[in-house]
């Protein structure tokens, strides 16, 4: 069965993806901060405030970019027909 996506919820999708991006940034920021705190001369380590700044930056930029992307999709779907995909039921 073919299904077509006619509209993306801008706020809901942007909210979910921005939180996922902020949380996933911690996977890189926390280990990087630990490595940089032990590397190099004393006091030249990675600024600790970046542990907060990077996830917040990812949250804001993720929200904005996904919101713009969803909005553009909703505008362009009238002209392009939207995304199509097929799915089938699978027995348990």
Secondary structure, 3 states (H helix, E strand, C coil): CEEECCCCCHHHHHHHHHHHHHHHHHHHHHHHHHHHHHCCCCCCCCCCCHHHHHHHHHHHHHHHHHHHHHHHHHHHHHHHCCCEEECCCCCC
